[in-house]
Amino acid sequence: MRRKGLAPVVQARLALWTFVIVNLAIIEFLFLTAGKGKNEVLTVAKFFGLHAALIMMCQLLLVARLPWLDRRIGMDRLTVWHRWNGFLLLWTVLTHATIVVLGYATLDNVSIAKTFVALAGVPASLLGMLAATTILVTGVVSTRYVRRRLQYETWHGLHLLLYVALGLAFVHQLIETTTFKSSPSAMAYWWALWLFAFGSLVVGRIVRPLILNARHQFRVAAVVPESPNTVSVYVTGRGLDRLPAKAGQFCIWRFPGHRHWWLANPFSLSAEPDGRSLRLTAKAVGKGSAGLRDLQVGTRVFVEGPYGAFTSLHRTRPGVLLIAGGVGVTPIRALLQEHTPGDFVVLYRVRDQREAVLLNELHQLVQARRGRLHLLTGRTGQGARPFEPGALRQLVPDIVERDVYVCGPSAMTAAVLSGLRQLNVPRLQVHAEKFGLA
């Protein structure tokens, strides 16, 4: 199976870069033709303000969960890009705000402090200041040092302030800017860009999930313990054959009758969607996953998704190597079940065979495909280093000729990716995804 044409991830990245470059060119043109401020300093401030607007729109698009992008790039990479783009936005906005104060202080020949107080009394400027302050707060709580010390729910609640900041910034631009009001075409462009960005976010994060759940009416069909600390939940609904779910993807699951409606967990599909039910398999590692075994049949389920690029869409070779660690076996198991041709090899890493969730199912699926399954046990550092380059090549001699799918704990995934790089496995043949919300 050798892919013809551009790989899906390359197509998506090309589309994103085209969007950025085209709009950047338009904004540069508008700045050169209508971006002059009241003095040279304020002209520079306008330059940063115009580019901050484009960065804001990119922020919205990166987390809008647009299906076409998500299935080709993956939510994890889009979220990482959103994070770094957020820090770019922070510094651009702070630079814009600082230069605005300096520009008016120079124009009016007064101190920076007096200029700041005077600008705070102007509605348009006050909105901009509030937006900049909110973006600063969001940026601080998103730094690794602070983020690691906050519960996810706390961080997420504070992070939502960014949408407030974008709303304030939008009104600020609506009142303040003259560049986008320089001509009817400039005004039409400006409104079209904002409507596209905000519309994508609203449709992707609110409208689509509401329609999805109204259409399918998801409910718990069965709860099956797989081990003392692992459980599978079968979810059914109406017309699931129309749900665009693929093996390897994940959904964001809410169980309103079991937990608060705003508490959600991302769980991979642990079986290929068959049009009748969906299955998730989770290990008890927190309050949400630990309580799944207490779900009652018939419990209403709110589902967002499916999401993720960890699918056969990205296959390029006939041979496939599936590498799983712990409960990361769930999307691997679903991919193995999918009815796609190929020579499959599975490496399943656990500390002890008793921790090997869904092992019997893996054996049956591998046998049906006439593939190979290697159960890799033992503690890392005590003689068990199965993902070093030499060990990988010994287990799978033709590894360079295969697509490699990796899912497991972060340390294991990093070790596998390092080994694959040293073996010179082409990047487009390596597929790894972090299944999480942030």
Residue pairs with C-beta under 8 A, 6 or more apart in sequence:
1 315
1 316
1 317
1 318
1 341
1 342
2 316
2 317
3 315
3 316
6 14
7 314
7 316
7 428
8 71
8 72
8 309
8 313
8 314
9 72
9 73
9 309
9 314
9 428
10 428
11 72
12 68
12 69
12 72
12 73
13 73
15 69
16 69
19 61
20 54
20 58
23 54
23 57
23 193
24 51
24 54
26 189
27 50
27 51
27 53
27 54
30 50
30 179
30 180
30 182
30 186
31 46
31 47
31 50
31 179
33 182
34 178
34 179
34 182
34 183
34 186
35 43
35 46
35 47
35 50
35 179
36 43
36 46
37 43
37 44
37 45
37 46
37 103
38 103
38 107
39 103
39 106
39 107
41 99
41 102
41 103
41 106
41 107
42 99
42 100
42 103
42 104
42 107
44 99
44 103
45 96
45 99
45 100
45 103
46 177
46 179
48 92
48 95
48 96
48 99
49 96
49 100
49 173
49 177
50 177
50 179
51 92
52 89
52 92
52 93
52 96
52 169
53 169
53 173
54 193
55 85
55 88
55 89
55 92
56 89
56 166
56 169
56 197
57 193
57 194
57 196
57 197
58 85
59 82
59 85
59 86
59 89
59 162
59 166
60 166
60 197
60 198
60 200
60 201
61 197
61 200
61 201
62 78
62 79
62 81
62 82
62 85
63 78
63 79
63 82
63 201
63 205
64 197
64 200
64 201
64 203
64 204
64 205
65 75
65 204
65 205
65 208
65 304
65 307
66 200
66 204
67 244
69 78
70 78
70 307
70 308
70 309
71 308
71 309
71 311
71 313
72 309
72 313
73 309
74 308
74 309
74 310
74 433
75 307
75 308
75 433
76 433
76 434
76 435
76 436
77 309
79 438
83 142
86 138
86 139
86 142
86 162
87 139
87 142
89 135
90 135
90 136
90 138
90 139
93 131
93 132
93 135
93 169
94 132
94 136
96 132
97 128
97 129
97 132
100 119
100 125
100 128
101 112
101 115
101 116
101 119
102 112
104 115
104 118
104 119
105 111
105 112
105 114
105 115
108 115
108 118
110 118
119 125
119 126
119 129
120 126
120 129
123 175
124 172
124 175
124 176
125 172
125 176
127 168
127 169
127 171
127 172
127 175
128 168
128 169
128 172
128 176
130 165
130 168
131 165
131 166
131 168
131 169
131 172
132 165
134 161
134 162
134 164
134 165
134 168
135 162
135 165
137 158
137 161
138 158
138 159
138 161
138 162
138 165
140 146
141 147
141 150
141 155
141 158
141 159
142 155
142 159
147 155
150 158
152 437
152 438
153 262
153 263
155 438
156 437
156 438
159 438
170 194
173 180
179 186
180 186
180 187
180 189
180 190
181 187
209 302
209 303
209 304
212 243
212 303
212 304
213 302
213 303
215 238
215 239
215 242
216 237
216 238
216 239
216 240
216 243
216 303
217 237
217 238
218 235
218 236
218 237
218 278
218 300
218 301
218 302
218 303
219 235
219 236
219 237
219 298
219 299
219 300
219 301
220 233
220 234
220 235
220 255
220 295
220 296
220 297
220 298
220 299
220 301
221 234
221 235
221 236
221 277
221 297
222 233
222 234
222 297
223 231
223 232
223 233
223 234
223 292
223 293
223 295
223 297
224 231
224 232
224 233
224 234
225 231
225 232
225 293
226 232
226 281
226 357
226 358
227 354
227 355
227 357
229 283
229 284
230 281
230 282
230 283
230 284
230 327
230 357
231 281
231 282
231 284
231 292
231 293
232 270
232 279
232 280
232 281
233 279
233 280
233 281
233 282
233 292
233 295
234 277
234 278
234 279
235 277
235 278
235 279
235 280
235 301
235 303
236 276
236 277
236 278
237 243
237 278
240 273
240 275
240 276
240 277
240 278
241 275
241 276
243 273
243 275
243 278
243 306
244 306
245 251
245 269
245 273
245 278
245 305
245 306
246 273
246 306
246 311
246 312
246 313
246 338
247 269
247 271
247 272
247 273
247 311
247 312
247 331
247 334
247 335
247 337
247 338
248 268
248 269
248 308
248 310
248 311
248 312
248 331
248 334
248 335
248 338
248 405
249 268
249 269
249 305
249 306
249 307
249 308
249 310
249 311
249 331
250 266
250 267
250 268
250 269
250 305
250 306
250 307
250 308
250 310
250 331
250 435
251 266
251 267
251 269
251 278
251 280
251 303
251 304
251 305
251 306
251 307
252 264
252 265
252 266
252 303
252 304
252 305
252 307
252 437
253 264
253 265
253 266
253 267
253 280
253 301
253 302
253 303
254 261
254 262
254 263
254 264
254 301
254 302
254 303
254 304
255 292
255 295
255 299
255 300
255 301
255 302
256 300
256 302
257 296
257 299
257 300
258 291
258 292
258 294
258 295
258 299
259 287
259 288
259 291
261 302
263 288
264 304
264 437
265 282
265 288
265 289
266 307
266 435
266 436
266 437
267 280
267 281
267 282
267 289
267 330
267 435
268 280
268 281
268 308
268 330
268 331
268 334
268 407
268 435
269 278
269 279
269 280
269 306
269 330
269 331
269 334
270 279
270 280
270 281
270 330
270 331
270 333
270 334
270 358
271 278
271 279
271 333
271 334
271 337
272 334
272 337
272 338
272 339
278 303
280 330
281 327
281 330
281 357
281 358
282 289
282 292
282 327
283 289
283 326
283 327
283 357
284 290
284 292
284 293
308 331
308 433
308 435
309 431
309 433
310 331
310 335
310 405
310 407
310 431
310 432
310 433
310 435
311 335
312 335
312 338
312 340
314 403
314 428
314 431
315 340
315 342
315 403
316 403
316 428
316 429
317 401
317 402
317 403
317 429
318 341
318 342
318 343
319 342
319 343
319 344
319 345
319 398
319 401
319 402
319 403
320 335
320 342
320 343
320 344
320 345
320 402
320 403
320 404
320 405
321 344
321 345
321 346
321 347
321 396
321 399
321 402
321 403
321 404
321 405
322 332
322 335
322 336
322 344
322 345
322 346
322 347
322 405
323 332
323 346
323 347
323 349
323 387
323 404
323 405
323 406
323 407
323 408
323 416
324 332
324 333
324 346
324 347
324 348
324 349
324 407
324 408
325 348
325 349
325 350
325 407
325 408
325 409
325 412
325 413
326 349
326 350
326 355
326 357
326 408
326 409
326 412
327 357
328 407
328 408
328 409
328 412
329 348
329 356
329 357
329 358
329 362
329 407
330 357
330 358
330 407
331 405
331 407
331 435
332 346
332 348
332 405
332 407
333 358
333 361
333 362
333 365
335 405
336 344
336 346
336 362
336 365
336 366
336 369
336 371
337 365
343 371
344 366
344 369
344 371
344 372
345 371
345 372
345 373
345 374
345 395
345 396
345 402
346 362
346 366
346 371
346 372
346 373
346 374
347 374
347 376
347 386
347 395
347 396
348 356
348 359
348 362
348 373
348 374
348 375
348 376
349 376
349 386
349 387
349 408
349 412
350 356
350 375
350 376
350 377
351 377
351 378
351 379
352 377
353 359
353 375
353 377
356 375
359 375
362 373
363 373
366 372
366 373
374 395
376 384
376 386
377 384
378 384
385 391
386 392
386 395
387 412
387 415
387 416
387 418
387 419
388 415
388 419
389 419
389 422
389 423
391 419
392 399
392 416
392 419
392 420
392 423
393 399
393 423
396 402
399 420
399 423
399 425
400 423
400 424
400 425
400 426
402 425
402 429
403 429
403 430
403 431
404 416
404 420
404 425
404 429
404 430
404 431
405 431
405 432
406 413
406 416
406 417
406 430
406 431
406 432
407 413
407 432
407 433
407 435
408 416
410 434
413 432
413 434
416 432
417 430
417 432
420 430
